[in-house]
Amino acid sequence: MNGILLINKPKNYTSRDIVNIVSKKFNTKKVGHTGTLDPLATGLLVLCLGNHLKIAELLTTDTKEYIAKITLGIETDTLDITGNILKEEYNNDYSIDTIKEVLNSFIGTIEQQVPAYSAIKVNGKKLYEYARENIKIDLPTRTVEIYNIELLDIPSIVDNHLEFTIKCKVSKGTYIRSLVRDIGKKLNTVATMKELTRIKQGNISLDNAYTLEDIDNNNYKLLNMKDILDIKKRTIDNELLPKIKNGQILPKFFKEDKILILDSKNNPLGIYKTYEKDTTKCKPWKMF
């Protein structure tokens, strides 16, 4: 079974849970996701099956878009509403213009401190393991990019705290929980993420994803890499076919850095890229 399956992940499931469910459904261990969603989060989870696992790294580098609900005045250890409350404030005097100004200030390249409860490793140990053992450690930072961020609703008071919803488009590796924390800091308060939905990954939309019920009822369609990958495609003639299938280094026959090669029946054969040692040639990178 080869292809890409788009799942609308429900709340309270880990990304690994979804992989296990799909793996059991298709009776294969060759299933992997292309970007973790926390149990609290819902939305688009892109799964690769079979030989399509070879292109997973191309999909993980895609930009991602989210809708997040923010609660001001609450700080938790996990940076989302599922965590233990560390601090609570009741200052709700923020205008829409002030909130929009703060949101806009994050657009561009920023340095972001990763959450204490995350799977990032420091000295071979995951950060959440340190956190669970109450071991203090300097949290690493990473450079990420916020391409766009906007306010989606009118802020309102819920349970004595101001809440509002944002939509943002971000680079790989961006933690929305950390972004929410930093938005709170710029508003001179604390903040936590109440809800999160991933609505897009690269050019793949949540609108095309299937529920777990759909999968259970066989109401789904596997996508082919040629329909997903945002790279140039090239159908090759019969003369090149045996050379491509044998993975030979060839005179470069395309302008781009890499291309997806298709046979005469539109089946993907592999991805060829520029040969580093001789840029007049190309070599196989991923073969299917």
C-alpha positions in Angstrom: 0.0 0.0 0.0 1.7 3.2 -1.2 0.4 6.7 -1.0 -0.3 9.8 1.2 -3.3 9.8 3.5 -4.7 13.1 5.0 -6.2 12.7 8.4 -8.3 15.2 10.4 -6.9 14.4 13.8 -9.4 14.6 16.6 -8.6 16.0 20.1 -7.0 13.7 22.7 -5.1 11.5 20.2 -1.4 11.6 19.8 0.1 11.6 16.4 1.5 8.2 17.2 -2.0 7.0 18.1 -3.1 7.9 14.6 -0.1 6.2 13.0 -0.9 3.0 14.9 -4.6 3.1 13.9 -3.7 3.5 10.2 -1.0 0.9 10.5 -3.5 -1.6 11.8 -6.1 -0.6 9.2 -3.8 -1.2 6.3 -1.8 -4.0 8.0 1.5 -2.4 7.4 4.3 -1.0 9.6 5.3 1.4 6.8 3.4 4.4 8.1 4.7 7.7 9.3 3.5 11.2 9.9 5.2 14.4 8.6 4.7 16.8 11.6 3.6 16.1 15.2 0.3 17.4 16.6 0.0 17.5 20.4 -3.0 15.6 21.9 -4.8 18.9 22.5 -4.5 19.9 18.8 -6.8 18.9 16.0 -6.6 19.2 12.3 -4.4 18.1 9.4 -2.0 15.2 9.9 -0.2 14.1 6.7 0.7 10.4 6.7 3.0 8.6 4.3 2.5 4.9 3.5 4.8 2.4 1.9 7.4 3.8 -0.5 5.9 7.3 0.0 7.8 7.3 3.3 10.8 8.2 1.2 9.4 11.6 0.5 8.4 12.4 4.1 11.3 14.8 4.6 10.2 16.8 1.7 6.8 17.3 3.3 8.1 18.1 6.8 9.9 21.2 5.5 6.6 22.7 4.3 5.1 25.8 5.8 2.2 25.2 8.1 -1.0 27.2 8.9 -2.9 27.1 12.2 -5.9 28.6 14.0 -5.3 29.0 17.7 -7.4 30.2 20.6 -5.5 32.2 23.2 -6.4 32.8 26.8 -4.8 35.8 28.4 -4.0 35.9 32.2 -3.2 32.2 32.6 0.3 30.6 32.6 0.8 26.8 32.6 3.8 24.6 32.7 3.0 23.1 29.3 2.0 26.5 27.7 -1.4 25.1 26.9 -4.6 24.7 28.9 -4.0 21.1 29.7 -1.0 22.0 32.0 -0.8 22.9 35.7 -1.6 26.6 36.3 1.5 28.5 37.5 0.2 32.0 37.4 -3.2 33.7 37.0 -3.9 37.4 36.3 -7.1 39.3 35.6 -6.1 42.3 33.6 -8.4 42.3 30.5 -8.0 46.0 29.5 -6.7 45.4 25.9 -8.0 47.1 22.8 -8.3 45.4 19.5 -5.7 47.8 18.0 -3.2 46.9 20.8 -3.7 43.2 20.2 -3.3 43.6 16.4 -0.2 45.7 16.8 1.4 43.0 19.1 0.4 40.2 16.6 1.9 42.1 13.7 5.2 42.6 15.6 5.9 38.9 15.3 5.8 38.8 11.5 9.3 38.0 10.2 12.2 36.0 11.5 12.2 35.5 15.3 14.1 33.6 17.9 11.8 31.3 19.8 12.4 29.4 23.0 11.1 25.9 22.8 8.6 24.7 25.4 9.8 22.7 28.5 7.3 20.0 27.6 8.6 19.1 24.1 10.5 16.2 22.5 13.6 18.3 21.7 16.7 16.6 23.1 19.3 18.2 25.2 22.3 16.0 26.1 20.5 13.0 24.7 17.4 13.5 26.9 14.0 14.9 25.9 13.0 18.1 27.5 9.7 16.8 28.8 11.7 14.1 30.7 13.6 16.9 32.5 10.4 18.7 33.2 8.6 15.7 34.6 11.6 15.1 36.9 11.6 18.8 38.0 15.1 19.3 36.7 15.8 22.8 35.7 17.6 23.2 32.4 18.2 26.1 30.0 15.7 25.8 27.2 17.2 25.9 23.7 16.1 28.5 21.2 15.6 28.2 17.4 15.2 30.6 14.6 11.7 30.4 13.0 9.7 32.5 10.6 6.2 33.9 11.0 4.9 34.6 7.5 1.5 35.9 8.5 -0.6 36.3 11.7 -4.0 37.8 12.0 -6.8 38.3 14.6 -9.9 36.3 13.6 -12.5 37.5 16.1 -13.5 40.1 18.6 -11.7 39.4 21.9 -14.2 38.4 24.6 -14.3 37.6 28.3 -14.6 33.9 29.2 -14.4 32.8 32.8 -12.9 36.2 33.7 -10.1 36.0 31.1 -9.8 37.6 27.7 -9.8 35.2 24.8 -9.2 35.7 21.1 -8.4 33.6 18.1 -5.6 34.0 15.6 -4.6 32.4 12.3 -0.9 32.2 11.5 1.3 30.8 8.7 4.7 29.7 10.0 7.9 27.9 9.1 8.9 24.3 10.0 9.7 23.9 13.7 7.6 26.8 15.0 5.9 26.0 18.3 2.5 27.8 18.5 2.5 27.3 22.3 5.7 29.3 22.5 4.3 32.0 20.1 1.2 32.3 22.4 3.4 32.7 25.5 5.4 35.4 23.7 2.3 37.2 22.6 1.3 37.3 26.3 4.7 38.7 27.2 4.4 41.5 24.7 1.0 42.4 26.2 2.6 42.5 29.6 0.7 39.5 30.9 0.8 35.7 30.7 -1.0 33.6 28.1 -1.8 30.0 27.3 -3.0 28.2 24.2 -6.6 26.9 24.7 -7.2 25.3 21.3 -5.2 24.6 18.2 -6.1 23.4 14.7 -3.7 22.8 11.8 -5.5 23.9 8.6 -2.7 23.6 6.1 0.7 22.1 5.4 2.4 23.4 2.3 -0.3 23.2 -0.4 -2.2 20.5 1.4 -5.5 21.7 3.1 -7.5 20.3 6.0 -10.5 20.5 3.7 -9.3 17.4 1.9 -8.6 15.3 5.0 -10.6 12.3 6.3 -11.9 11.5 9.8 -11.0 8.3 11.6 -14.7 7.3 11.0 -14.1 7.8 7.2 -11.0 5.5 7.4 -12.9 2.9 9.4 -15.7 3.0 6.8 -13.3 2.8 3.8 -14.4 6.3 2.7 -11.0 7.7 1.8 -8.6 8.2 -1.1 -4.8 7.7 -1.1 -3.0 10.5 -2.9 0.1 10.0 -5.1 3.3 11.9 -4.5 3.0 13.4 -8.0 -0.2 15.1 -6.9 1.4 16.5 -3.7 5.1 17.3 -4.2 5.7 20.9 -5.2 8.6 20.1 -7.5 8.9 19.9 -11.3 7.7 16.7 -12.9 9.3 15.2 -16.1 8.0 12.2 -18.1 11.0 10.4 -19.6 11.2 8.4 -22.9 11.9 4.7 -23.3 15.6 5.4 -24.0 16.2 6.8 -20.6 13.9 4.4 -18.7 16.4 1.5 -18.1 19.1 4.0 -17.1 16.7 5.7 -14.6 15.6 2.4 -13.2 19.2 1.3 -12.7 19.9 4.6 -10.8 22.6 5.8 -13.2 24.3 9.1 -13.0 23.3 11.0 -16.2 24.0 14.2 -18.1 21.7 16.7 -16.5 18.6 17.1 -18.5 16.6 19.6 -16.4 17.2 23.2 -15.2 15.9 22.8 -11.6 17.9 21.4 -8.7 15.7 18.3 -8.5 12.8 16.8 -10.4 10.3 14.0 -10.0 10.6 11.5 -12.9 7.6 9.8 -14.3 7.3 6.9 -16.8 5.0 6.9 -19.8 2.1 5.7 -17.6 2.5 8.6 -15.2 4.0 6.5 -12.5 6.7 8.0 -10.3 10.1 6.4 -10.8 12.3 8.5 -8.6 13.6 12.0 -7.8 16.8 13.0 -9.5 18.9 16.0 -8.3 22.0 17.9 -9.4 25.2 15.9 -8.8 27.3 17.9 -6.4 30.7 16.8 -7.8 29.7 17.7 -11.4 26.8 20.1 -11.9 26.5 19.2 -15.5 25.2 15.8 -14.3 22.4 14.5 -12.2 22.1 11.6 -9.8 19.3 9.6 -8.2 18.2 10.9 -4.8 15.0 9.0 -4.0 14.1 5.9 -6.0 10.6 4.3 -5.9 
